[in-house]
């Protein structure tokens, strides 16, 4: 079975609507260029792409959300729960310098 990747073999995104699920977000294969149209190194590509995962759930009376954000120099994680009936919001967040120990899988269905 061939994985359906976000970036094609030439390092480009396919424009338009994707009519199938993406199995892998292969952002390191993107043909990232400098302002002088020179290819950027693999290290530069790794440091230029920020990633996040966000999940939310809602029911009558409340909403919940949580995220993990990898900005390379820092990672941020947070969650919140908001109770519509009482107006109470519970929240917690953390920062991790240099995103130590932060890993966001490039597999949307299995990360």
C-alpha positions in Angstrom: 0.0 0.0 0.0 1.4 3.4 -1.0 1.2 6.2 1.5 -0.6 9.3 0.2 1.7 12.2 1.0 1.0 15.9 1.2 4.1 16.9 -0.8 4.6 15.3 -4.2 7.9 13.8 -5.6 8.9 17.2 -6.9 8.6 18.9 -3.5 5.3 20.7 -4.3 1.9 20.9 -2.8 -0.9 19.9 -5.1 -3.2 22.9 -5.5 -7.0 22.6 -5.0 -9.1 20.3 -3.0 -7.6 16.9 -2.0 -10.3 14.3 -2.5 -8.6 11.6 -0.3 -7.2 11.5 3.2 -3.5 12.3 3.5 -1.6 9.5 5.2 1.6 11.4 5.8 2.4 15.1 6.2 5.9 14.9 4.7 6.8 18.6 5.2 10.6 17.9 5.0 10.1 16.9 1.3 8.8 20.5 0.5 11.1 22.4 -1.9 11.7 25.3 0.5 13.7 28.1 -1.2 15.5 31.2 -0.1 14.5 34.6 -1.3 17.2 34.2 -4.0 15.5 31.0 -5.1 18.2 28.7 -3.7 17.1 25.4 -2.2 17.2 25.5 1.7 19.0 22.8 3.6 17.2 20.0 5.4 18.1 21.6 8.7 16.6 24.9 7.5 13.4 23.1 6.4 13.1 21.4 9.8 13.5 24.7 11.7 11.2 26.7 9.4 8.1 24.5 9.8 6.0 24.9 12.9 3.5 22.2 13.8 0.5 21.8 16.0 -2.2 19.3 16.9 -5.6 20.6 18.2 -8.5 18.6 19.5 -11.9 19.9 20.6 -15.1 18.4 21.9 -18.4 20.1 22.6 -21.6 19.0 24.3 -24.7 20.9 25.5 -23.4 23.1 28.3 -19.6 22.8 27.8 -16.7 22.9 25.3 -13.2 21.4 25.7 -10.1 22.0 23.7 -6.4 21.0 23.9 -3.4 21.6 21.7 0.3 20.8 21.4 2.3 23.4 19.5 5.9 22.9 18.3 7.6 26.2 17.4 11.1 24.7 17.6 12.4 27.3 20.0 9.6 26.6 22.4 6.7 24.2 22.7 3.4 25.1 24.1 0.7 22.8 25.4 -2.7 23.9 26.7 -6.2 22.7 27.5 -9.4 24.4 28.5 -12.9 23.5 29.6 -15.6 26.1 29.5 -19.0 25.6 31.2 -21.6 27.7 29.4 -24.1 27.5 32.3 -21.9 28.9 35.0 -19.5 30.9 32.8 -16.5 29.1 34.5 -13.4 28.4 32.5 -10.8 25.9 33.6 -7.5 26.1 31.8 -3.9 25.1 32.1 -0.9 25.7 29.8 2.8 25.0 29.8 5.9 26.1 27.9 8.9 23.8 27.1 12.1 25.6 26.1 13.6 24.4 22.8 10.6 22.0 22.5 12.6 19.4 24.4 10.8 16.1 24.4 8.0 17.4 22.0 7.2 15.1 19.1 4.3 15.6 16.7 3.9 12.7 14.4 3.5 13.4 10.7 0.7 10.7 10.4 -2.7 12.5 10.9 -4.6 9.2 11.4 -2.1 7.5 13.6 -0.1 10.2 15.4 
